Amino acid sequence: MKILHIIESLSIGGAEQVLVNLIPKLCDRGLNCEVAALWSPYTLASKLESHNIPVHSLNISYRWSLIEASFKLNKLLRKKQYDIIHAHLFFSDFYTALSYPLFPSARRVVSFHNLAYASYPANTLWKKFRKQIHSFLVRNCIDAQIGVSTAVAEHYSAHLKLENVNVIHNGFPIDKLYPSPTLKKTEIQARYNISPHEFVIIVPGRLVPEKDHGVLLQAIKILKQKNLCPKVLIFGNGPLKSWLYQKLVKEQLLGQIILNEAIPHKELMDVIQATDLFVMPSIYEGFGLAHAEAMAMAKPVITTSVGGLTDLIENDVSGILVPPKDADSLANAIAVLMKDDHKREQLGQAARKRIETCFSVNVIADHYVNFYNRILTNQKN
């Protein structure tokens, strides 16, 4: 079975990293996989190539270069004759669908990775037109669709008028993502001016409205009124960075909440392990990649009952789910875990077990093999 995965770029992003984790496991199962990236950066290409997975850099000069993109992609498809073309993210969906008239024999799949029409609604004429085109192409030129969570599948079913979106979750390399018994916790804490006796919360992620850092600040103020003062490490970049800094100054929280630049993934995993609690009060979340990685590190997680997080976390078993935009509930959940070492340990161990059992990349790769076999033998899913 010969499969081409198409993605917009191979930058260091969530969907891109998920793909890099998955494809070597598919190859281990006898699938012949290749990857095409529409444009730069190609940062993660070397990781795929280290597994002898061919990477085709198409170098499309502009996202809407229809003629250039179609020519380059069709040239690759004509040369390689793939059985399945699997697209990830909008422009990959778009150009994969447009290739259908010339190569109708190849089965086409798209994976939806986010809640794009909730985060960025189609509220202008251009966005509405683009959404209609997206719907038409996916319904008429794609054989099967996948959502990385139930919420994502339902989201695109509603917005693109699709009848049946399959759910296959993201997978994580648990053999590489695990708590290190030799981690020098105090050294990492000292790097961020944290004393060994302080309770530390980590909040990694882009500084964007859907992460709702504002409600986190409200929760920290509520805790402060109860004489609970956890240290909070925020890691990330994004359009709200300046706003968040000014808010910390205004609320006199700069000493307690520390705003940090995004750091390399391996370093972030070490910092997560050196903290006491992962918190993310998202408004929208297609799956929750950062949450899952924290769970794999056996870290207790408090987050919101939105989107794909309800697939990922069993409330009060493998994490704590609170209502979105509810600072009081968030503060109460943090307070409970600050006072209960045993509860934190239980949640962390159950979280690790859940990732191992349900979201290991080996488990997910098996789901994909079954899915690909099915679409090669069946009519449209």
ABEGO torsion letter per residue (X at the ends): XBBBBBBABABBBAAAAAAAAAAAAAAAAGBBBBBBBABOBAAAAAAAAAAGBBBBBAGBABAABAAAAAAAAAAAAAAAGBABBBBBEAAAAAAAAAAAAABAABBBBBBBABBAAAABBBABAAAAAAAAAAAAAAAAABABBBBABAAAAAAAAAAAGBABBBBBBBBBBAAABBBBAABBAAAAAAAAGBBAABBBBBBBEBBBAAAGAAAAAAAAAAAAAAGBBBBBBBBEBEAAAAAAAAAAAAAGAAAABBBBBBBBAAAAAAAAAABABBBBBBABBAAGAAAAAAAAAGBBBBBBBBEAAAAABBBGAAEBBBBBGBAAAAAAAAAAAAABAAAAAAAAAAAAAAAAAAABAAAAAAAAAAAAAAAAABBBX
